[in-house]
């Protein structure tokens, strides 16, 4: 019974906070953000990796 009395005021606060009548009439400042211009270029990548392949059944390839 005590929980019901605690829930009712919380619901009233929650629904009261969701009003559409509140408007923010302050002017918004426009902030300039620096932007980089990207250019495409060809790049060659050569990397050697050490690998060991394992399987359920190891097969020797000749």
N, CA and C atoms as an extended XYZ file, in Angstrom:
186
Properties=species:S:1:pos:R:3:atomname:S:1:resname:S:1:resid:I:1 pbc="F F F"
N         0.819       -1.187        0.000 N   UNK     1
C         0.000        0.000        0.000 CA  UNK     1
C         0.869        1.259        0.000 C   UNK     1
N         1.991        1.210        0.715 N   UNK     2
C         2.877        2.368        0.768 CA  UNK     2
C         3.512        2.634       -0.599 C   UNK     2
N         3.775        1.580       -1.330 N   UNK     3
C         4.391        1.753       -2.643 CA  UNK     3
C         3.460        2.487       -3.604 C   UNK     3
N         2.180        2.219       -3.504 N   UNK     4
C         1.230        2.882       -4.385 CA  UNK     4
C         1.247        4.383       -4.141 C   UNK     4
N         1.356        4.801       -2.894 N   UNK     5
C         1.388        6.233       -2.578 CA  UNK     5
C         2.708        6.876       -3.003 C   UNK     5
N         3.757        6.082       -3.123 N   UNK     6
C         5.032        6.623       -3.597 CA  UNK     6
C         5.047        6.731       -5.121 C   UNK     6
N         4.327        5.861       -5.804 N   UNK     7
C         4.337        5.847       -7.257 CA  UNK     7
C         3.502        6.996       -7.824 C   UNK     7
N         2.394        7.320       -7.191 N   UNK     8
C         1.493        8.347       -7.711 CA  UNK     8
C         2.179        9.709       -7.830 C   UNK     8
N         2.899       10.210       -6.829 N   UNK     9
C         3.594       11.499       -7.003 CA  UNK     9
C         4.700       11.434       -8.060 C   UNK     9
N         5.371       10.303       -8.163 N   UNK    10
C         6.419       10.181       -9.179 CA  UNK    10
C         5.823       10.231      -10.582 C   UNK    10
N         4.691        9.597      -10.791 N   UNK    11
C         4.033        9.655      -12.088 CA  UNK    11
C         3.553       11.067      -12.392 C   UNK    11
N         3.045       11.762      -11.392 N   UNK    12
C         2.586       13.129      -11.595 CA  UNK    12
C         3.751       14.031      -12.006 C   UNK    12
N         4.911       13.847      -11.399 N   UNK    13
C         6.086       14.631      -11.775 CA  UNK    13
C         6.552       14.293      -13.186 C   UNK    13
N         6.513       13.028      -13.525 N   UNK    14
C         6.968       12.606      -14.846 CA  UNK    14
C         6.066       13.168      -15.940 C   UNK    14
N         4.753       13.092      -15.753 N   UNK    15
C         3.833       13.614      -16.755 CA  UNK    15
C         3.848       15.137      -16.791 C   UNK    15
N         4.098       15.758      -15.681 N   UNK    16
C         4.169       17.220      -15.648 CA  UNK    16
C         5.406       17.746      -16.345 C   UNK    16
N         6.469       16.971      -16.366 N   UNK    17
C         7.711       17.399      -17.009 CA  UNK    17
C         7.644       17.255      -18.523 C   UNK    17
N         6.666       16.550      -19.031 N   UNK    18
C         6.566       16.287      -20.473 CA  UNK    18
C         5.606       17.248      -21.165 C   UNK    18
N         5.537       18.473      -20.728 N   UNK    19
C         4.644       19.442      -21.358 CA  UNK    19
C         5.262       19.975      -22.634 C   UNK    19
N         4.430       20.303      -23.617 N   UNK    20
C         4.898       20.886      -24.868 CA  UNK    20
C         4.917       22.408      -24.807 C   UNK    20
N         4.459       23.012      -23.736 N   UNK    21
C         4.374       24.457      -23.637 CA  UNK    21
C         5.721       25.129      -23.436 C   UNK    21
N         6.741       24.428      -23.047 N   UNK    22
C         8.041       25.029      -22.790 CA  UNK    22
C         8.777       25.223      -24.107 C   UNK    22
N         9.184       26.457      -24.367 N   UNK    23
C         9.984       26.740      -25.553 CA  UNK    23
C        11.202       27.545      -25.130 C   UNK    23
N        12.275       27.281      -25.773 N   UNK    24
C        13.520       27.993      -25.508 CA  UNK    24
C        13.686       29.048      -26.597 C   UNK    24
N        13.473       30.310      -26.253 N   UNK    25
C        13.510       31.386      -27.233 CA  UNK    25
C        14.868       32.065      -27.317 C   UNK    25
N        15.884       31.483      -26.728 N   UNK    26
C        17.212       32.074      -26.788 CA  UNK    26
C        17.787       31.877      -28.188 C   UNK    26
N        18.460       32.891      -28.736 N   UNK    27
C        19.074       32.714      -30.058 CA  UNK    27
C        20.245       31.734      -29.963 C   UNK    27
N        20.335       30.894      -30.958 N   UNK    28
C        21.410       29.893      -30.986 CA  UNK    28
C        22.641       30.489      -31.653 C   UNK    28
N        23.785       30.319      -31.036 N   UNK    29
C        25.037       30.779      -31.617 CA  UNK    29
C        25.538       29.728      -32.607 C   UNK    29
N        25.945       30.181      -33.776 N   UNK    30
C        26.489       29.279      -34.779 CA  UNK    30
C        27.986       29.182      -34.545 C   UNK    30
N        28.462       27.976      -34.357 N   UNK    31
C        29.867       27.738      -34.074 CA  UNK    31
C        30.519       27.200      -35.344 C   UNK    31
N        31.615       27.814      -35.754 N   UNK    32
C        32.359       27.330      -36.912 CA  UNK    32
C        33.346       26.270      -36.464 C   UNK    32
N        33.341       25.164      -37.192 N   UNK    33
C        34.214       24.041      -36.868 CA  UNK    33
C        35.192       23.859      -38.024 C   UNK    33
N        36.494       23.764      -37.741 N   UNK    34
C        37.459       23.573      -38.826 CA  UNK    34
C        37.285       22.183      -39.455 C   UNK    34
N        37.400       22.155      -40.782 N   UNK    35
C        37.201       20.914      -41.527 CA  UNK    35
C        38.409       20.678      -42.413 C   UNK    35
N        38.853       19.420      -42.490 N   UNK    36
C        39.966       19.057      -43.363 CA  UNK    36
C        39.428       18.573      -44.700 C   UNK    36
N        40.127       18.912      -45.779 N   UNK    37
C        39.755       18.418      -47.095 CA  UNK    37
C        40.616       17.196      -47.395 C   UNK    37
N        39.958       16.071      -47.663 N   UNK    38
C        40.668       14.824      -47.923 CA  UNK    38
C        40.824       14.623      -49.414 C   UNK    38
N        41.987       14.107      -49.801 N   UNK    39
C        42.258       13.810      -51.197 CA  UNK    39
C        42.601       12.336      -51.323 C   UNK    39
N        42.188       11.729      -52.428 N   UNK    40
C        42.491       10.319      -52.660 CA  UNK    40
C        43.871       10.195      -53.277 C   UNK    40
N        44.560        9.117      -52.924 N   UNK    41
C        45.861        8.826      -53.507 CA  UNK    41
C        46.080        7.327      -53.465 C   UNK    41
N        46.887        6.837      -54.391 N   UNK    42
C        47.194        5.413      -54.445 CA  UNK    42
C        48.246        5.079      -53.395 C   UNK    42
N        48.061        3.959      -52.749 N   UNK    43
C        48.985        3.520      -51.721 CA  UNK    43
C        49.225        2.034      -51.889 C   UNK    43
N        50.479        1.633      -51.840 N   UNK    44
C        50.784        0.208      -51.919 CA  UNK    44
C        51.207       -0.276      -50.536 C   UNK    44
N        50.598       -1.344      -50.113 N   UNK    45
C        50.897       -1.927      -48.811 CA  UNK    45
C        51.457       -3.326      -49.011 C   UNK    45
N        52.609       -3.579      -48.453 N   UNK    46
C        53.182       -4.921      -48.498 CA  UNK    46
C        53.562       -5.302      -47.080 C   UNK    46
N        52.909       -6.296      -46.571 N   UNK    47
C        53.181       -6.770      -45.214 CA  UNK    47
C        53.353       -8.276      -45.245 C   UNK    47
N        54.336       -8.768      -44.533 N   UNK    48
C        54.542      -10.203      -44.394 CA  UNK    48
C        54.029      -10.627      -43.027 C   UNK    48
N        53.279      -11.709      -43.007 N   UNK    49
C        52.726      -12.230      -41.770 CA  UNK    49
C        53.161      -13.667      -41.573 C   UNK    49
N        53.433      -14.033      -40.356 N   UNK    50
C        53.736      -15.415      -40.013 CA  UNK    50
C        52.410      -16.088      -39.714 C   UNK    50
N        52.155      -17.213      -40.376 N   UNK    51
C        50.871      -17.884      -40.186 CA  UNK    51
C        51.079      -19.374      -40.020 C   UNK    51
N        50.199      -19.985      -39.313 N   UNK    52
C        50.176      -21.427      -39.120 CA  UNK    52
C        48.720      -21.853      -39.201 C   UNK    52
N        48.374      -22.551      -40.266 N   UNK    53
C        46.986      -22.956      -40.458 CA  UNK    53
C        46.785      -24.357      -39.894 C   UNK    53
N        45.786      -24.497      -39.078 N   UNK    54
C        45.454      -25.778      -38.471 CA  UNK    54
C        44.039      -26.143      -38.880 C   UNK    54
N        43.772      -27.432      -38.987 N   UNK    55
C        42.443      -27.900      -39.320 CA  UNK    55
C        42.134      -29.114      -38.473 C   UNK    55
N        40.916      -29.596      -38.582 N   UNK    56
C        40.538      -30.801      -37.844 CA  UNK    56
C        41.398      -31.959      -38.344 C   UNK    56
N        41.628      -32.002      -39.656 N   UNK    57
C        42.473      -33.024      -40.244 CA  UNK    57
C        43.568      -32.296      -41.028 C   UNK    57
N        44.819      -32.381      -40.574 N   UNK    58
C        45.904      -31.705      -41.252 CA  UNK    58
C        46.217      -32.420      -42.561 C   UNK    58
N        46.323      -31.670      -43.646 N   UNK    59
C        46.605      -32.218      -44.970 CA  UNK    59
C        47.898      -31.605      -45.448 C   UNK    59
N        48.812      -32.445      -45.935 N   UNK    60
C        50.083      -31.962      -46.447 CA  UNK    60
C        49.905      -31.657      -47.934 C   UNK    60
N        50.272      -30.464      -48.347 N   UNK    61
C        50.168      -30.050      -49.744 CA  UNK    61
C        51.566      -30.002      -50.326 C   UNK    61
N        51.763      -30.722      -51.501 N   UNK    62
C        53.087      -30.737      -52.147 CA  UNK    62
C        53.020      -30.120      -53.493 C   UNK    62
